[in-house]
Amino acid sequence: MESLREKKKLENQMKIIKAAAELFSTKGFQQTTISEVAKLAEVGVGTIYNYYSSKGVLLLAVFANDMEQMKAEGQQEIEINKGNIVELLSGFMKRSTMVFNRFPKSFWREIFHVISEETEETISLRNSLFGMDQEFVGWVGKIIDEHSDCFRIQVDSKEASNALYGAVMMLVMLFIYDEAMTYDQMLIQLETQIAFIFSGKLVEE
């Protein structure tokens, strides 16, 4: 049974993550202070530092929270959807890229600039984000492996998931740096890319 202390800790962390996400989105990552996050979350500054050693670590917590939600939804989709793998992967990609539509493009341009700097914290942040990317690739590979009966030929799930990752990152970068490109346009192009990658490989086409 969850203790009251653990329950309070979880409540505080979620309040902090929610507040940080809101401020990062509206003010930007660099312009947001821990004090502002604490005020919006209605906790003390010290409470935030008890859980997150820096603003960069807090940013990772925001991303990790989104990823956990995406993984839970994705697992449900895998369990109930045994149909077209292109549709399944398109739905998974949509969920996994929603975070790029949740924050303004200016926020993402700022983050990419920040993580390109060679400081101890940004290097750690960059490595952690890369770890999340690798986890994403692993999940895509899992979907492909669990739907191997959809293919008329043997498909290397690692190679396929890396190809899909490359397609996703290319389109995400286009979306972030092209102000005219909408999120829906990105998703349409992504679905086209997925269909192209698996063209000629599916049992029923």
N, C-alpha and C positions, 0 to 999 in steps of 0.2 A: 504494500500500500504506500502510495506517495506521501511523504511527510509534508507538513505545512511549510517547512523551510524550503524544500525542493519546489513545491508549488509556487511559493512566493518568488523564488529565484527565476523560475521559468516565466512567470508573469512579468517580472522586471525586464528580463531579456527581450521578450516580445515587444514590450512597450518601447524599449530603447531602439530595437531594430526598426519598428514602425516609424518612430520619430526620425531616426537617421535617414531612412529611405525618403521620407517626405522632404526633409531639409536638403538632402543631396540633390533631389529632383528640382526643387525650386530655387535654391541658392547656389548650387554647385558644390562639388566635393571640397575644393580648396578654401572656399569662402565660408563653409560651415565650421563652427567651433563645437568642441565637446560640451561647452557650457550651454550652448543653444540647444543641443540635443537633450541634455539633462533637463533643461527647463520645459521643453515640449513633452518629454516623457514623464515629467513630474517625479524625477529621482535626483539624487545628489550626484555631483560630478564624480565623487569617489566611488559611488556605486557602479558607474559606467566603467571606471578603470579596474574595478574588481573583476569584471567579466572580460573587458577588451583592453589590451595594453596600449593600443594606439588607435588613431582614427582609421588607419589603413586596415587594421584587424577588424574594426567595426564594419568597414565597407565589405570585407570578405564575409562577415556574418550576414549582412543583408543579401549578398549574392547566394550564399549557402542556403539561406532560408527559402529563397525562390527555387533553388535547385531541388531541395527536399520536397517541396510541394509538387514540382514538375515530375519528379521521380515517382511519387505516390500516384499521381494521376496517370502517368505513363504505364505503371504496373497494372493498374485497373484496366486500362485500354488493352494491354497485351493479353490479359486473362479473358476478356470478353470478346475480343475481336480476333477472329481466326480467318478473316477474309483477305482482301487485296492488300499485299504488303506495301505497295506504293501509297495507298490511302492511309495505312497504319503509320508508315514512316512520315508521311506528310503531316499527320496529326501530331506525332511526336515532335517533329521539327517546329511546328507552330507553337506548341507549349514551351519548348526549350528556347525559343527566340522571343517570347513575349516580354521578357525582361528588357529587351532593347527598345521596345515600344513603350514600356512603363516609364522610362526616364527620357527626358528630351535629348535630342541629338547632340546638343552642346555639352551635355554632361558626359556623354560617351567620348566625344572628342577630347574633353579635358582629361578623362581617365586614361585614354591611350597616350596622351602627352605625359601624364604623371608617371606611368609605369615605364616609360622609355628612359627616365632619368636613372643615373647610376648611383643611387644612395642605398644604404643598407635596408631601409624600410621598403623602398620601391622595388628592389631586387627580390625581397621576400614576398611582396605583394604579387609581383609578376610570376614568381614560381608557383605561388598558391593558385593563381588564376589558371596557369598552365595545367596544374593538377586537376582543376575542375574540368578543363577541356578534355583531358585524358579520360576522366570519368564519363563524360558525355560520349566519347568514342566507344568506350566499353559498353555503355547501354545500347547504343545503336547496333554494335556487334551482337549483343544478346538478342535483340529483336530479330536480326537476320538469322541467327542460329536457330531460334525457336520457330522460325517459319521456313526452314530449309525445304519443306515439301512444296513450297510455292515455286521452286526453281526447276527448270528443265535441265540445267547443267549445274555442276558443282560451282558454288560461289564462295570465294574466300572472304569470310565475314570481316576479317581484319582489314584487308585491302578495300573492301566495299565501304566499311565504316570510315576509313581514312579519306576515301574519295568524297563521301557525303560531308564529312567535316570540312574538307577544303571548299566544297561548294557553298556550304553554310557561311563560312567565314568570309568568302569573297563577296557574297551578297550582303552580309551584315555590314561590311566595310563600305560597300556602295551605298547602302541605305543611310548609314551614319554621315557620310560626307557629301551626299547629294540631297540638298534640302528639298528638291522637287519630288523625290521618290517617296511614295507612301509605303506604309507597312504592308498593306494589302498587295501592292504591286510586288513587293519583295517576296511575299508568300507565294504568289502566282509563279514567279520566276523560280522559286525554290522547288515547287512541285514539278515544274517542267524539268529541272535538273535531275530530280530523283527519278522521274520516269525515263529520262535519257540514260542514266547510269544503269538501269535495269532492263533497258530495251533489248529484246531478243533472248532474255534469260528466264522469263516467267513461263509457267506451265500454260496459263490461259491469258492471251493478249488479244 
